Amino acid sequence: MSRTQPHYFGAGPALLPAEILQQAASDLLNYKDSGLGLGEISHRSALGVNVVDSAKATIKQLLAIPDTYEIFFLQGGGTGEFSAVVYNLLASFALKTGKKGKADYLVTGSWSQKAAEEATRLGVDVNLAVDARKGSANGKSYGTIPDPSTWTLGSAAETAYVYYCDNETVSGVEFPYIPEVPEGVELVTDMSSNILSRAFDITKFGLVFAGAQKNIGMAGVTVCIIKKQLLARPKEADLVALGIPLPPLVLDFPTIVKNNSLYNTLPIFNVHIIYLTTQRLIDNGGLKVQQAISEAKAKKLYDALDAAPKGVYNCIVEADSRSRMNVVFTIPGEGKEKAFLDGAKERGMTGLQGHRSVGGIRVSNYNAVSERSIDMLVDWINTFAAST
């Protein structure tokens, strides 16, 4: 089985390298000559456990994760983690302080907004330490990361964690740095759409999670990396007494870790895709190499957009907050965006529509998107601008 790699820029589920899909297709039919495919083997069989352990090992190698952290997989995507973060981080804070704890949220796009709303719904005292909408013209749009001097972070004595989304896929905003938080406060981040696109210091975080379907694999599994010390918590009766909700067992981190991610039926095939993706990154030189590639591809896109005659393209994100992974812009003028999308499709490029909530154009520049695809799109950006 083979295919020509498509020039697809969809935001998720996203493009996967053809060679990974070819290997996965073979493994789905007959894995390691077992006579069974990866969709058929028991998740608790020796083969299934090996898939989980292999994926954990390559992730650990790529991100230089120390033994003080656990790597595990669960279902529910990023949205499931919005709830899981609340349950588990409040519980660990309660063990440390005997308090329920509050939470700071840095809201810079729709995904961090949804996470903050879910935390509020679950009864957390949420402090919007950042609300980037307040700086927009209409008070509703995202497009920047406010200066840290304007943030209103809570005290270490009261704050269980600070939460942010490292890359906002809808609004095209990405943090160019790791936020500084008060000593003793755990930093939590959603890296669903930019994990494995650059190196970072995992020890700055209490918890990192990423839905796999954007830059690391297929939908159906989420990667979590957590400090081991955060897995300890009080007795359930003590949590209830403090008003801290008890998590469903499928979102209970200690339960998942204790069972090596296999407490319930994990989609082993999806985890195998993560293994193949991470092993490919290792074989290609690791995250420093990938980071240089990602930045070079993004620069080509932004340079082309910025060089176009004034008024052709509207880059709606401040330059210092622009995402390398999701390049968003609008094209003013009746029918212009449709013409751009139609022309791109005629040239074999798809997946460029902006999110349904905001419209416009969105170019997802994930690891699997080749430099050739980016060059083709840059050529079309230039051609369209010249003809407008």
Beta strands, then each sheet from edge to edge (+ up, - down):
strand 1: 7-8
strand 2: 69-74
strand 3: 102-107
strand 4: 125-131
strand 5: 159-165
strand 6: 167-168
strand 7: 173-174
strand 8: 186-190
strand 9: 207-211
strand 10: 222-227
strand 11: 326-329
strand 12: 349-350
strand 13: 361-364
sheet 1: 1+ 12+
sheet 2: 2+ 10- 9+ 8+ 5+ 3+ 4+
sheet 3: 6+ 7-
sheet 4: 11+ 13-
end
